[in-house]
């Protein structure tokens, strides 16, 4: 079932068991499993809430629907794992490797995902609200309909990802990367997109009221049909971008670069030159 990598350490006054004592699903739920290898293991029916799995190898493991609330998966390898519908609320996945995994519909709210790599994974419909994704990699991911409201996305890389219909309401995406990403119909009202890289992204039909795009690198971005009322584009590079059909009342383009951009429909916007 598994290969032993190193000895576990018992923690005083907590009814935990060692790896060698595991015989049943209930034993798995109580064990200290940090650093062990569980490739292709089926954890269906397990309750791994608060489990100690830091550094564990769970490649291709079946964790669909498993309760892993507040589990410690720091630095764990979950590549190819099936986590559809799994509950990872409050879990620690800092520095974890979760590439090509299925996390569709998973609950990752209030989780620590900083420095992790989810490239190529399916997170469609997942709940990442209130989570810390700073410095994480989400390249070529499916995040369609995902909830990232209130999340921290400093320097997070979403290059080429599908975030269509997702919610990033009031998210802090300072210096994040959305190059060539699909953000059509996304809700980013009140979000901080200061300094983000949006080159070639699709924000058509986006809800971006009061969003801060200051100093964004947003060349050739499709903003058509978006609601950008009272949004800030100060010093943003918007050359070649499409603002046709937008609602732009009160939007501020002070010192923005708009050469070759389609600006005819920026009615009621400020400092459009």
Beta strands, then each sheet from edge to edge (+ up, - down):
end
